[in-house]
Amino acid sequence: MGSRSPAAACGRSLLGPADVPDSELAVFAAASLGTRGATILTSSVTTVGADRPAITTAGRYLVTGSARTEAGEVRVFSFFVKVIQAYQRSPLRFAVPARLRAEAASLIPWRTEARVYRSDLRDTSCSPAIATRWS
C-alpha cells in the first residue's frame, strides 16, 4: 500500500480495509474536481445511513476533504463510498431461518451490484434518472 499521512489515516479510519493510500485518494479527488492532478491536504469520513441496514451493504460513507490542484488552488472534494459484502458476511443473515440460509445465499447475487457500478450503464441513454442518481 502507498503512503498515507498520519492525519489522513486517522481521519479515514472508519473505512477500515476499504481505505486507500493518499496517492489513490488524490486520483479520486482530482477526478471529482475535474483536474488532472491533486495533492490531498485533509480528509475525513462520516458514516451515512447506518440506520438503514441492507443485507449486501457493509457500510456507506461520505469522504470529504481538501486538495491542492495542479493549478495550485485549494479546493474541497467529497464523494460517496459504499462497501458491499456477500450475504454470508451480513449479520442480517441470521434473520433468515437456519434451514433456508444456504438457499438464500445462492439467491442473493451481491456481485451484480459491483458489476453494475463498474459498467458503462451510467453512460447509456437507458434512463436519465439512473444517470442522474449515479453522477
C-alpha positions as CSV (number, residue, x, y, z in Angstrom):
1,M,0.0,0.0,0.0
2,G,1.2,3.5,-0.8
3,S,2.0,6.2,1.8
4,R,-0.7,7.7,3.9
5,S,-0.3,10.7,6.1
6,P,-0.9,10.0,9.8
7,A,-3.7,12.6,9.9
8,A,-5.4,11.1,6.9
9,A,-5.1,7.6,8.2
10,C,-6.8,8.7,11.4
11,G,-9.5,10.7,9.6
12,R,-10.4,7.8,7.4
13,S,-10.2,5.0,9.9
14,L,-14.0,4.4,9.6
15,L,-13.3,2.9,6.2
16,G,-11.3,0.1,7.6
17,P,-9.9,-2.1,4.8
18,A,-11.8,0.0,2.2
19,D,-9.4,2.9,2.8
20,V,-6.9,3.7,0.1
21,P,-3.4,5.4,0.2
22,D,-3.3,9.2,-0.2
23,S,-1.9,8.7,-3.7
24,E,-5.1,6.8,-4.8
25,L,-7.4,9.2,-2.9
26,A,-5.7,12.0,-4.8
27,V,-6.7,10.4,-8.1
28,F,-10.3,10.2,-7.0
29,A,-10.3,13.8,-5.7
30,A,-8.8,15.1,-9.0
31,A,-11.4,13.3,-11.0
32,S,-14.2,14.7,-8.8
33,L,-12.7,18.2,-9.1
34,G,-12.3,17.9,-12.9
35,T,-8.5,18.4,-12.7
36,R,-5.6,16.2,-13.9
37,G,-3.8,16.1,-10.6
38,A,-4.3,16.8,-6.9
39,T,-2.5,16.5,-3.6
40,I,-4.5,15.6,-0.6
41,L,-4.3,18.2,2.2
42,T,-7.1,16.9,4.5
43,S,-9.6,14.1,4.5
44,S,-12.3,12.7,6.8
45,V,-15.1,10.2,6.7
46,T,-18.6,10.1,8.2
47,T,-21.0,7.2,8.2
48,V,-24.1,7.6,6.2
49,G,-27.3,5.6,6.5
50,A,-26.2,3.4,9.4
51,D,-29.9,3.3,10.5
52,R,-30.8,1.5,7.2
53,P,-29.3,-1.9,7.2
54,A,-29.0,-3.8,4.0
55,I,-28.0,-7.4,3.6
56,T,-25.3,-6.7,0.9
57,T,-24.1,-3.4,2.4
58,A,-21.2,-3.4,4.9
59,G,-21.1,0.4,5.1
60,R,-21.9,3.7,3.5
61,Y,-19.6,6.7,3.9
62,L,-19.1,10.2,2.8
63,V,-15.4,11.1,2.2
64,T,-14.7,14.8,2.3
65,G,-11.5,16.8,2.3
66,S,-9.4,19.4,0.7
67,A,-6.8,19.1,-2.1
68,R,-4.3,21.3,-3.9
69,T,-4.9,21.1,-7.6
70,E,-2.2,21.1,-10.2
71,A,-3.0,24.8,-10.7
72,G,-2.2,25.4,-7.1
73,E,-5.8,26.0,-6.0
74,V,-7.0,24.5,-2.7
75,R,-10.4,23.0,-3.3
76,V,-12.9,20.9,-1.4
77,F,-13.9,17.5,-2.6
78,S,-16.5,14.9,-1.4
79,F,-17.8,11.6,-2.7
80,F,-19.8,8.6,-1.5
81,V,-18.3,5.2,-0.8
82,K,-20.4,2.1,-0.5
83,V,-18.8,-1.1,0.7
84,I,-20.7,-4.2,-0.5
85,Q,-20.4,-7.6,1.0
86,A,-21.5,-11.2,0.4
87,Y,-24.7,-12.3,2.1
88,Q,-22.7,-14.8,4.2
89,R,-20.9,-11.8,5.9
90,S,-24.0,-9.9,6.8
91,P,-25.4,-10.0,10.4
92,L,-28.8,-9.8,8.8
93,R,-28.4,-13.4,7.5
94,F,-29.5,-14.6,11.0
95,A,-32.9,-13.1,10.4
96,V,-33.4,-15.9,7.8
97,P,-34.4,-19.3,9.2
98,A,-31.3,-21.5,9.5
99,R,-32.7,-24.2,7.2
100,L,-33.1,-21.6,4.4
101,R,-29.7,-19.7,4.7
102,A,-27.8,-21.7,2.2
103,E,-30.6,-21.3,-0.4
104,A,-30.9,-17.6,0.4
105,A,-27.1,-17.2,-0.1
106,S,-27.5,-18.6,-3.7
107,L,-30.4,-16.3,-4.4
108,I,-28.8,-13.0,-3.5
109,P,-26.5,-12.0,-6.3
110,W,-24.4,-9.5,-4.4
111,R,-21.7,-9.4,-7.1
112,T,-24.2,-7.9,-9.5
113,E,-24.1,-4.6,-7.7
114,A,-20.3,-4.3,-8.2
115,R,-20.7,-5.2,-11.9
116,V,-23.3,-2.5,-12.4
117,Y,-21.1,0.1,-10.7
118,R,-18.1,-0.9,-12.9
119,S,-20.2,-1.0,-16.1
120,D,-20.8,1.8,-18.6
121,L,-24.6,1.7,-17.7
122,R,-24.3,5.3,-16.4
123,D,-23.2,6.5,-19.8
124,T,-26.1,4.8,-21.7
125,S,-29.3,6.6,-22.5
126,C,-31.5,3.9,-21.0
127,S,-32.7,6.1,-18.2
128,P,-31.9,9.7,-17.3
129,A,-33.0,9.0,-13.8
130,I,-30.3,6.4,-13.4
131,A,-27.6,8.6,-14.9
132,T,-28.6,11.4,-12.6
133,R,-28.6,9.3,-9.5
134,W,-25.1,7.9,-10.3
135,S,-23.5,11.2,-11.3
